[in-house]
Amino acid sequence: MKKIFTTACLLVIIDQVLKIWIKTNFYLGEEIKVFEWFIIHFTENNGMAFGFEFGGFHGKTILTISRIIIIFIAVKYLNGLITKTSPSGLLICLGLILGGAIGNVIDSTFYGLIFEESYNNISSIFVDGGGYAPLLHGKVVDMFYFPIINCHLPLWLPFWGGEHFIFFRPVFNVADAGISIGVIAILLFYRRFF
């Protein structure tokens, strides 16, 4: 369990430091082009991956509480699953998934309380009068954008000819990357343990 929690803690620290830096130095929508295919683009996600969300105040409350419950269930499950013979790679993958989940839950749970709104504004932390939303209603900070292919499709192509096309459109964060890398690595290398 030590490798899982060490990996999870490191991921959460890196994730939160980067999110706080983005939130307190960028206004919503601001971006820096590192390379043509790698852009730091500050956006916020009110719900789940790809902008999906449960409707309204109660939907957001249910989503955040559900995430917290799932993390506790996952930790209990991992505690029963892990043995002394579990491969280190599997433990690191599980730590990446756990750390990613915790990183995004921190945003959803507390960011509304401690930050001011980022719309047309560089946000301050711990502002007088409170933040932009109540407990459990924060927005998840995303910043990595990799438009690896950004072009117009040829006119001769049926249905989509002439359309603007971007391959890898999602904007994500370190927590999302940890979850994705952990899940993909488990599917490729450690399926037999489940």
C-alpha positions as CSV (number, residue, x, y, z in Angstrom):
1,M,0.0,0.0,0.0
2,K,2.9,2.3,0.6
3,K,3.8,2.6,-3.1
4,I,0.1,3.3,-4.0
5,F,-0.2,6.1,-1.4
6,T,3.3,7.6,-2.2
7,T,2.4,7.7,-5.9
8,A,-1.0,9.1,-5.2
9,C,0.4,11.8,-2.9
10,L,3.0,12.9,-5.4
11,L,0.4,13.1,-8.2
12,V,-1.9,15.2,-6.0
13,I,0.9,17.6,-5.0
14,I,2.0,18.1,-8.6
15,D,-1.6,18.4,-9.8
16,Q,-2.6,20.9,-7.1
17,V,0.5,23.1,-7.4
18,L,0.0,23.4,-11.2
19,K,-3.8,24.0,-10.9
20,I,-3.2,26.7,-8.2
21,W,-0.5,28.3,-10.4
22,I,-2.8,28.3,-13.4
23,K,-5.8,29.7,-11.5
24,T,-3.8,32.5,-9.9
25,N,-1.9,33.5,-13.0
26,F,-4.3,33.1,-16.0
27,Y,-7.7,34.4,-16.7
28,L,-10.3,31.9,-18.0
29,G,-9.6,31.1,-21.7
30,E,-6.0,32.5,-21.6
31,E,-3.4,30.3,-23.3
32,I,0.3,30.0,-24.0
33,K,1.5,28.2,-27.1
34,V,4.5,26.1,-26.0
35,F,4.6,24.3,-29.4
36,E,2.2,24.3,-32.3
37,W,0.8,21.0,-30.9
38,F,1.1,21.8,-27.2
39,I,-0.8,24.6,-25.6
40,I,-1.4,25.6,-22.0
41,H,-5.0,26.7,-22.1
42,F,-6.9,27.6,-18.9
43,T,-10.4,26.2,-18.8
44,E,-12.7,25.0,-16.0
45,N,-14.9,21.9,-16.1
46,N,-18.1,22.1,-14.0
47,G,-18.9,18.4,-14.2
48,M,-17.2,15.3,-15.5
49,A,-14.9,14.5,-18.4
50,F,-15.6,16.1,-21.7
51,G,-17.9,18.7,-20.0
52,F,-20.7,16.2,-19.1
53,E,-22.5,17.3,-15.9
54,F,-25.5,16.6,-13.8
55,G,-28.0,19.4,-13.9
56,G,-28.3,22.2,-11.4
57,F,-27.2,22.7,-7.8
58,H,-28.3,19.3,-6.5
59,G,-26.8,17.5,-9.5
60,K,-23.4,19.0,-8.7
61,T,-23.7,18.1,-5.1
62,I,-24.6,14.5,-5.9
63,L,-21.7,14.3,-8.4
64,T,-19.1,15.5,-5.9
65,I,-20.4,13.4,-3.0
66,S,-20.5,10.3,-5.4
67,R,-16.8,10.9,-6.3
68,I,-15.8,11.1,-2.6
69,I,-17.7,7.8,-1.8
70,I,-16.1,6.1,-4.8
71,I,-12.7,7.1,-3.6
72,F,-13.4,5.6,-0.1
73,I,-14.7,2.4,-1.7
74,A,-11.7,2.2,-4.0
75,V,-9.3,2.5,-1.1
76,K,-11.1,-0.3,0.8
77,Y,-11.1,-2.5,-2.3
78,L,-7.4,-1.8,-2.9
79,N,-6.6,-2.7,0.7
80,G,-8.1,-6.1,0.2
81,L,-6.6,-6.6,-3.3
82,I,-3.0,-5.8,-2.6
83,T,-0.6,-8.6,-1.5
84,K,3.1,-8.7,-0.8
85,T,3.6,-10.3,-4.3
86,S,1.7,-7.5,-6.2
87,P,4.0,-6.1,-8.9
88,S,5.4,-2.6,-8.3
89,G,4.1,-1.4,-11.7
90,L,0.5,-2.4,-10.7
91,L,0.8,-0.5,-7.4
92,I,2.1,2.6,-9.2
93,C,-0.8,2.4,-11.7
94,L,-3.3,2.1,-8.8
95,G,-1.6,5.1,-7.2
96,L,-1.9,7.2,-10.3
97,I,-5.7,6.4,-10.6
98,L,-6.3,7.1,-6.9
99,G,-4.2,10.3,-6.9
100,G,-6.0,11.5,-10.0
101,A,-9.4,10.9,-8.5
102,I,-8.4,12.7,-5.3
103,G,-6.9,15.7,-7.3
104,N,-10.1,16.3,-9.1
105,V,-12.3,15.8,-6.0
106,I,-10.2,18.5,-4.2
107,D,-11.2,21.0,-7.0
108,S,-14.8,20.0,-6.9
109,T,-15.1,20.1,-3.1
110,F,-13.0,23.2,-2.1
111,Y,-12.1,25.4,-5.1
112,G,-15.5,27.2,-5.0
113,L,-14.8,28.2,-1.4
114,I,-11.3,29.4,-1.7
115,F,-11.0,31.0,-5.1
116,E,-12.8,33.9,-6.7
117,E,-14.3,33.6,-10.2
118,S,-11.8,33.4,-13.1
119,Y,-14.1,34.8,-15.8
120,N,-12.4,38.0,-17.1
121,N,-10.3,37.9,-14.0
122,I,-7.1,36.4,-12.6
123,S,-8.4,34.6,-9.6
124,S,-7.2,35.3,-6.0
125,I,-7.1,32.6,-3.3
126,F,-8.7,33.0,0.1
127,V,-10.6,36.2,-0.8
128,D,-12.6,38.2,1.7
129,G,-16.2,37.2,1.6
130,G,-15.5,33.7,0.3
131,G,-15.1,32.2,-3.1
132,Y,-17.3,31.8,-6.2
133,A,-19.3,28.7,-5.0
134,P,-20.3,26.8,-1.9
135,L,-18.7,23.6,-0.6
136,L,-18.9,20.7,-3.1
137,H,-19.6,23.1,-6.1
138,G,-16.1,24.0,-7.3
139,K,-15.0,23.7,-10.9
140,V,-12.1,21.4,-12.0
141,V,-9.2,23.3,-13.5
142,D,-7.9,22.0,-16.8
143,M,-4.9,23.3,-18.8
144,F,-3.2,20.8,-21.2
145,Y,-4.3,21.0,-24.8
146,F,-2.7,18.9,-27.5
147,P,-4.1,19.7,-31.0
148,I,-1.7,17.3,-32.7
149,I,-3.6,17.5,-36.0
150,N,-5.3,20.9,-36.7
151,C,-6.4,21.2,-40.3
152,H,-9.3,21.4,-42.8
153,L,-10.4,18.1,-44.3
154,P,-10.1,17.8,-48.1
155,L,-13.3,18.8,-50.0
156,W,-13.5,15.4,-51.7
157,L,-14.1,13.6,-48.4
158,P,-17.8,12.6,-48.0
159,F,-19.8,14.2,-45.2
160,W,-16.9,16.1,-43.6
161,G,-15.2,17.6,-46.6
162,G,-14.0,21.1,-45.9
163,E,-14.7,20.9,-42.2
164,H,-12.2,22.1,-39.6
165,F,-10.7,19.0,-37.9
166,I,-8.7,18.9,-34.6
167,F,-7.3,15.6,-33.4
168,F,-7.2,15.4,-29.6
169,R,-9.5,18.2,-28.7
170,P,-9.9,17.6,-24.9
171,V,-8.3,19.9,-22.5
172,F,-7.2,18.0,-19.4
173,N,-5.1,18.2,-16.2
174,V,-2.4,16.2,-14.4
175,A,-5.1,14.3,-12.4
176,D,-6.9,13.3,-15.6
177,A,-3.5,12.2,-17.1
178,G,-2.7,10.1,-14.0
179,I,-6.1,8.3,-14.2
180,S,-5.7,7.7,-18.0
181,I,-2.2,6.4,-17.8
182,G,-3.0,4.1,-14.8
183,V,-6.1,2.6,-16.5
184,I,-4.4,2.1,-19.8
185,A,-1.3,0.5,-18.2
186,I,-3.5,-1.9,-16.1
187,L,-5.4,-2.9,-19.2
188,L,-2.2,-3.5,-21.2
189,F,-0.1,-5.2,-18.5
190,Y,-2.0,-6.1,-15.4
191,R,-5.5,-7.4,-16.3
192,R,-4.8,-10.8,-14.9
193,F,-4.7,-9.4,-11.3
194,F,-8.4,-8.4,-11.6
